[in-house]
Amino acid sequence: MLRKQVISFILPIVVCIGCIAIMAQDRGDDGADRLAALQTRLTELERQIGLLEDSKAIKRLQRAYGYYFDKGLSYEVAGLFSNQATVEIAGDGVYVGTEHIAAYYQQLLGDGLPAGQLNNHIITQGVVHVAPDGLSAKGRWRAVIQAGQHDVSAQWAEGPYENEYIKEDGVWKISKLHWYNTFTAPYDPGWHRAPQPMAGPLAVLPPDLPPTVDYQAYPAAFLPPYHYAHPVTGRPSGVVQ
């Protein structure tokens, strides 16, 4: 739908450019100037369309991550990252490179959910900003997590992502994934009565680097930094003035 709308918008401009090009031959510099201005405008429109398409591709990429995570598809999750990507989840530390990232998700997710296990990873509120050159981007998301085993346990967790993306050979991939744990708590008695502290790095698979941010989950209060400025005031987001 977007592409059709864009084509219907640009086509008259292209036709107009053709008409002005013919007129420019008879009218001299004035027509040539108008033609150059329209060509510049067309080039800018094409660039903006490309950035919109990039934003859509990144949103599909991040949503696919959530759906693969839901079902414990560690091999599919690992395939979404660039070669030198980093992953940092809560207090687990930083994993670097596709091989170590794949091993990490294998530890977290296994190879698919067994019967009776729930691992919903609902990703919402995407805010994506693509760099002007269309080769990198940043995005903020929120994950709401329902996890547990039938008749054994049930758990809630929640927190934002601040991620980075890179376009490799025309394909968008995750280059940096950082999930901040706002809270983790059992379904019963709930986060208001039994919030859980963040766990440290995995003993069975130590990270390449320690956590980059020192913070605690709820009931402590921590504001993960925003990658973008306030869209109205232009001031840095989350900074008390």
N, C-alpha and C positions, 0 to 999 in steps of 0.2 A: 504493500500500500504506500509506504513512504517513497519508494523508488518511483512509482507511478506519479505521485504528486509532484516529486522533484522534476521529473521529465516534463510534465505538463507545464511547470513553471518556467523551466529553462528553454524549452523549445521556442517560445515566442522571442526570447532574447537572441537565440541563434539565428532565427529568421531575420530579426531586426538588424543584426550584425551584417548579414549578407546584403540586405537592402542598403545599409549605410556604406558598405564597401563599394557598391556600384555607384552610389551617389558621390562618394568621395573622389572618384575619378573625374567627375565634372565640377565639383565644388571646391576642390583644393584642400587647404590645411584644416578648415573648420570640420569638414566631414571626416578627415583622417583623425582628428583629435577625438571626435565622438566615437569613432570606431575603436580607438585605443582604450578609451574609458570603458566601453562596453566589454571589450576583451578582458580588461583587468577585473571588472565585476564578475564576469563569467568564471574566470580563474579562481576568484575568492569563493564563489558559490560552490564550485567543484571541491575546493578544500574543505569547506564547512560540511558538505555532504559526506566526504570521506571521514571526518571526525565523528559525525553522527553514526555512521556505519560501524566505526571502531567502538564507540560506546555500546552499541547494541551487541557486538560480538563479545565484549568484555562481560557484559551482564549475563549473556548465555553461558560463558565460561564459568563464572562464579556460581550461577545457579546449578550448573551441572556438578560442580564440586559438592554442593549440598546434597543433591540426590544420590551421588555415589557414596558419600559419607553415610547417608541414611541406611544403606543396605550393606555396609561393611565391605565395599568393593575397593580394597586398598590399592590394587593394581591400576584401577581406573583413576583413582584420586592422584596417585603418583605421576600418571601420564599427563597431568595438566600443568606441570611445572617446567620452567626453563632449566637448562643444564646447570647453571650456577645459582639456582634459587635458594632461598632460605625459608625455613618454617619455624615459627615460635608460637607455641600454644600454651597459654596460662604460664605456669612456672616451670615448664619442662626444659627450658633452655632452647638453644638455636641449633637446628640441624641444617647442614649445608650440602648442596649437591643432590642430584636426582637419586643416586644410589643410597645415600644415607636417609634421604627423605622417604624413599620407598620402604626401607627397613623400619623406619619410625611408624609409618602408617600401618605396616604389617602388625606391629606390636599393639597399636591402638585398636585396629579394626578386624584383624584376621583376614579371612577370605570368604566373606559373606556371613549373613546373620543365621545362627542356628534357630531352630524352632523355639518360640517363646521369648525371644529377645527383641527388645525395642530400642531403636537408636535414631529417632527422628532428629534431623538437623535442619531446622527451618530458618532459611536465610532471607531477610527482608531489608527494607529501607536503604536500598542501594543508592549511593551518591558517587558518581564516577566523573573524573576529570581527565580528559585525554590531553597530552602535551601537544603544543601547536604543530610539531613535526610529525605527529601521528605514529610515533615509534615507542612511546611509553605512556603509562597512565597510572593514576592512583584511585583507590576506591574505598569507601567506608560502608560497612554492612552491619547488620545485627543478626546474631544467631540465637534462636530459642531452641533449647535441647530437651527432649524427653527420652530418657534412657531407663532401662530396667530389664528384669527377667520375670517372666510370668510366675506369680505366686511366691516370689522371693523378695524382690526389691523394686523400687521405683524412685527415680531421681529427676530433678529439674536442674538446668543450668542455663545461663544466659550471659551474653556479653558481645561487644562490638569487634569487628575486624577492621584493621587498617592495613590494606594490601597495596602492593604495587604490581604492575604488569609490564610485559615487554612484547613487542612484535618481532618474531623470529621467522624469517622466510615467509612473511605475509600472514603468519598465524599468531594470534594472541595467546600468551601463556602467563601463568603466575610467576613472578620473579621474587616476590617477597610476601609471605603470609604471616600475619601477626594477629592472633586472637587474644583479647583481653578478657579474663574471667571476672565478670561482675559478681556473680554468685553461683554457688553449687549447693544444693540442699536436697534431702529426701522429700518425696511427695508428702509423707506423713511423718512428723508433725508439721513440715513446711519450712520455708525459708525464714519466716518470722520467729521460729522457735529453735531451729537446728541448722543454721548455716554452717557449711564446712570450710575449713581453711584450704587454700590451694596446696596441692601436693608438690613436692620438689621434682628434680630431674629423675628420669627412669634409671634405676640401678642396672637393669638388664641391658640397656642400650644408652649409654651416656651421650649427651649432646656434644656437638663440636665446640660450642661456646656457651657460657652461662647466660641466664636471662638478661636482656638488655635494659629492663625496667624493674625497679624494686618497688613493689606495691602489694597490697593485700586485698582480698576479695571481701565482699559484704560479710559482716556489718561495717567494715571499713568503707570509706568513700574515696574513690579514685576516678579521675577523669582522663581517659586515654586521649592523647593529643589529636586534634583534627588536622587533616592534611590540607584543608581548604579554608579560605577566608570567609567571613560572614557575607552572604550573597547580597545583602542590602547595604550595610555600612562599609564593607570592604576591610573591616578590622579583623585581626586574627580571631578565629572562633574559639570560644571557651575561655577567653581572657577577661577577667573582671576589670572594668574600666574605672 
